[in-house]
């Protein structure tokens, strides 16, 4: 699972993970969340976490 650092462009991290996966013969990539799932899919994600897109943000205690 790749979740890029906040405040950095996610594509750079997704591209790197894609290269690492290809080099190691992996065909499944879990990366991205609700805020950047479209970028993750462009870079080959096969699984993304979209909980807040479906259920809204969590309330903070």
Secondary structure, 3 states (H helix, E strand, C coil): CECCCCCCCHHHHHHHHHHHHHHCCCCCCEECCCCCHHHHHHCCCCECCCHHHHHCCCCCC
